[in-house]
Amino acid sequence: MGKIIDGKQVSADVKARIATEAAQLKEKGIEVGLAVVIVGEDPASKVYVRNKKLACEAVGFNSYEYALPEQTTEAQLLELVDNLNNDPKVNGILVQLPLPKHLNDKVIIDNISADKDVDAFHPVNVGKIMIGSYSFLPCTPAGVMELIHSIGVDVKGKECVVIGRSNIVGKPMAMLLLHESGTVTICHSKTEDLKAACKRADILVAAVGKAKMITSDYIKEGAVVIDVGMNRDENNKLCGDVDFEDCKDKAGYITPVPGGVGPMTIAMLMQNTLTAAKQQNGLL
Ligand code: GUN
């Protein structure tokens, strides 16, 4: 049986460190604030936003929630973003995606101040990630790196395979592995022999969005298997992109879903918000 990586524990450790730093800032009169904006009624988004708010409370940040109706116009949302950009109490701004169809994600993200863009989705921050000189971490990929570090695996020289090429996960994930000198392959829906590519991986990161697609015949014995997926199985139970039961004996290390990467994403968001507050107060 491979070792299960406990994302809840690693996330709790990261948040405990952030809480200590937030308390030290408070002693200097600096409070950390995160604004979370949600438009519409998407149930999954509501859960994510609630968890972000709870995480803020847990680490001692102020959270400001803006729940806007489905019919909100682009002009109205941009006006809110502009107000938040100029509000000194707000160090970080997160607009929960996906937005309703009539709103253009890109237009909204481009208008968030890059200094408050704690998702690291703004083109300036994406560019900084590309060149390896950045202050805001891409939350999910950075959470994956923390999990890899937590088990003491050195990425240097390893075969790393990322399945998925999204701007939010796949591409920045590949960059972070590359920055640590992994030999990185990015696979996607047009990859001709996905199984053969995955079987080469010492570190396999699955971010596909297909329930239990990665079975044991895709993985090398002893590989580190990180599951970014968040899907529902045939019984409507939460599951990842990896068939956990089928892979857990063959993998060296494996993340569960839930309780693997998910809690890390929020911990990294807290880290970015702390970084933003420090930068805006001249402490970095
Ligand atoms: N929707 C799903 N994941 C995320 C995320 O990390 N940030 C934002 N803003 N929206 C999301």
Residues whose N, C-alpha, C, O or C-beta is under 5 A from the ligand:
A	BS01	GUN	L94 V95 Q96 L97 P98 D119
